[in-house]
Amino acid sequence: MASNPVDVEFVQVATTFDAVEEAEALASSAVEARLAACAQAEGPVTSVYRWDGAVQKDKEWRVTFKTTAALADRLTEYIVREHSYDVPEVLVTPVIGGHQKYLEWVQNETQQE
C-alpha cells in the first residue's frame, strides 16, 4: 500500500440517512452493483449541522462503503442520485494500509463483470 494519497488503491466512502431502511437499502444496492465490496450501516448517530439558516439536530444512520479508489467517483454519483437528501454528505477517505487479504477481497468483489 502506498502512503501517498495520490497512489491510494482503496477508499472508504461515507454518507448518512435519516431512516435505517433507506441506509440499508442503498448499502445493499451498491454492493449488488459491485460499486462496493462491503457497506456497514451504523447508528443512530446524532448530527448537528446548519441548514436553512438554523442549527439542526437529528438522528441519522451512517453507511460506510469499502471500495477501490477507481470506483469512488461512480459510487459517489450513485449515492447522490439515489439519496433522498437535497445535498447528501458523501466523504471519500483514502485507505493507506490494511490487512492485505481483506484488501484483495475488496478488489475482487468490486470487479465489474
Phi, psi and omega in degrees: 000137178278147177267351178273120183305334178296329183261014182294135178260335185231150179219164167245137180241126184241146174211171178229157181223155178269359179220133181298325181297317178293320178301311182292323180294315181289325176301313181296315183292326178292321177291317178301325179278001180063026173278343177213149177278332186206148174220130180246123176260131180219153177148187007283154171245155176264122178253130176241125186203163176262129178213133181054039174079005181227151176282127181249155176218117184220157171274133179222165176244129181264136173242128177244120181261138174257123184206183178268155177299326181297333181261359185301316181293318179295319178294318178301312178301318180298312180300312182298318181294319186270347186284148179276344180284150174295318180227082182289144171291129171218112181241132179252123181243126179292143173257117185257005177181175179158182179293119187303318180296322177295315179297323175296321178297315177303314179301312182294321184283348180253010177291127180282135182277000000 
